[in-house]
Amino acid sequence: MRLAYYPGCSGHGTSKEYESSTRAVCRALGLEFAEIEDWSCCGSTPAHAMDTVLSGALAARNFKQIALTGAEGVVTPCPSCLSNLRHAAKRMEKPEFRARVNELLDNPAAESFPPVTSVMQGIAQMYDAKAIASRVKRSLRGLKLVAYYGCLMSRPAELMQFGDPENPTLMEELLGA
């Protein structure tokens, strides 16, 4: 499956360290995702808090850029972007919302959008723990690590599909490897 990469605004700004470590982990696993050309803010913050239609239009514009890559899906390291892109795609299923979004766009939004997943979920879908462990160059054994999911990765559960929303375990599984 060919996947596009959406870094999100903070990946090129306030969370450069997270962005560079995400790319390093992917490279170590042999994953290369092509960054979407001419991407823009997805409307996650603060647009979605002010106007969900504007946020939907920003997301729809990025989905258009993703479609130009020919990718079948997109991965993002940013939980806020993941949540917003999934929410926008879901809202676009409502004709009245879609019509309002299309009023803000130069061209109508695509009829359907490719699936969006977190980089973490993408890694877990492509590699099992044994495959990840075989690529480890420096063990984390002895370090005390704490997984932090925040509130966006697993909620709302039916939209995010990130395992048990009250007790997600994917991060611990990957860290264990």
C-alpha positions in Angstrom: 0.0 0.0 0.0 1.4 3.4 -1.0 1.1 5.9 1.8 1.6 9.6 1.8 3.0 11.5 4.8 1.3 14.5 6.4 3.7 16.1 9.0 1.3 18.7 10.3 2.2 22.3 11.1 3.9 21.5 14.4 6.2 19.0 12.7 7.9 21.8 10.9 7.6 24.2 13.9 7.3 23.6 17.6 7.7 19.8 17.5 10.7 19.5 15.2 12.3 16.9 17.5 9.2 14.7 17.4 9.2 15.0 13.6 12.9 14.1 13.2 12.6 11.2 15.6 9.5 9.9 13.8 11.3 10.0 10.5 14.4 8.3 12.0 12.3 5.5 13.4 10.6 5.0 10.0 13.9 5.0 8.2 15.3 2.4 10.7 12.3 0.2 9.9 12.7 0.7 6.1 9.7 2.9 5.8 9.8 5.9 3.5 6.7 8.0 3.1 6.6 10.8 0.5 5.6 14.1 2.2 2.6 15.6 0.5 3.5 18.6 -1.7 2.0 22.0 -0.9 0.2 20.7 2.2 -1.4 23.3 4.5 -2.7 23.4 8.0 -5.5 20.8 8.4 -7.6 23.1 10.5 -6.9 21.2 13.7 -6.0 24.2 15.9 -7.5 26.7 16.2 -9.7 26.5 13.2 -11.8 23.6 14.3 -12.6 25.4 17.6 -13.8 28.4 15.7 -15.5 27.0 12.6 -15.9 23.3 11.7 -16.7 24.2 8.1 -13.5 26.1 7.7 -11.6 23.3 9.3 -13.4 20.8 7.0 -12.3 22.9 4.0 -8.7 23.0 5.1 -8.8 19.2 5.5 -10.5 18.7 2.2 -7.8 20.8 0.5 -5.1 18.5 2.0 -7.1 15.4 0.9 -6.9 16.8 -2.6 -3.1 17.1 -2.3 -3.0 13.5 -1.0 -5.0 12.4 -4.1 -2.4 14.0 -6.4 0.3 11.7 -5.0 -1.7 8.6 -6.0 -1.4 7.3 -2.4 -4.0 4.9 -1.1 -3.7 6.3 2.4 -1.9 8.8 4.6 0.0 8.6 7.8 0.5 11.4 10.3 2.5 11.6 13.5 0.3 14.3 15.0 -2.6 13.1 17.1 -4.5 16.4 16.6 -4.1 16.2 12.8 -5.2 12.6 12.8 -8.3 13.4 14.8 -9.2 16.5 12.7 -8.7 14.8 9.3 -10.8 11.8 10.4 -13.5 14.1 11.9 -13.5 16.2 8.7 -13.9 13.1 6.5 -16.8 11.9 8.6 -18.5 15.3 8.6 -18.2 15.4 4.8 -20.6 12.4 4.6 -23.4 14.9 5.4 -24.5 16.6 2.2 -25.3 19.9 4.0 -21.8 20.1 5.6 -20.2 19.1 2.2 -22.1 21.9 0.4 -20.9 24.5 3.0 -17.3 23.2 2.7 -17.4 23.3 -1.1 -18.5 27.0 -1.0 -15.1 27.7 0.5 -13.0 25.7 -2.0 -12.0 26.6 -5.5 -13.0 23.1 -6.7 -15.4 20.7 -5.0 -14.0 18.3 -2.5 -13.4 14.7 -3.6 -16.3 12.3 -3.1 -14.3 10.1 -0.9 -11.1 10.4 1.1 -8.2 8.0 1.7 -7.9 6.4 5.1 -5.8 8.4 7.6 -3.8 6.6 10.3 -1.2 7.5 12.9 2.4 6.6 12.1 2.3 4.4 15.2 -0.7 2.5 13.9 0.9 2.3 10.4 4.0 0.8 11.9 2.0 -1.7 13.9 0.0 -2.7 10.8 3.2 -3.4 8.8 5.4 -5.0 11.4 4.9 -7.4 14.3 6.9 -7.1 17.5 9.4 -9.6 16.4 10.2 -7.7 13.2 10.6 -4.5 15.1 12.8 -6.1 17.7 15.1 -7.5 15.0 15.9 -3.9 13.9 16.7 -2.5 17.3 20.2 -1.1 17.4 20.2 0.1 21.0 18.0 -1.4 23.7 15.8 0.6 26.0 16.1 -2.0 28.6 16.6 -0.5 32.0 14.9 2.8 31.1 11.6 3.6 32.8 9.2 4.6 30.0 5.7 5.8 30.3 3.2 5.7 27.4 1.1 8.8 27.0 -1.8 8.6 24.6 -3.5 11.8 25.4 -7.2 12.2 24.7 -7.2 12.3 20.9 -5.7 9.0 19.9 -8.5 6.8 21.1 -11.6 9.0 21.3 -14.2 8.9 20.0 -13.6 5.2 19.8 -15.8 4.5 16.8 -14.0 7.1 14.7 -10.4 6.7 16.0 -10.4 2.9 16.1 -7.4 2.7 18.3 -8.2 -0.3 20.4 -9.8 0.0 23.9 -10.3 3.8 24.4 -10.0 3.3 28.2 -6.9 1.2 28.1 -5.0 1.4 24.8 -1.9 -0.8 24.7 -0.3 -0.3 21.3 2.4 2.1 22.5 3.5 -0.3 25.2 3.6 -3.2 22.7 5.8 -1.2 20.3 8.0 0.0 23.1 8.3 -3.5 24.4 9.7 -4.6 21.1 
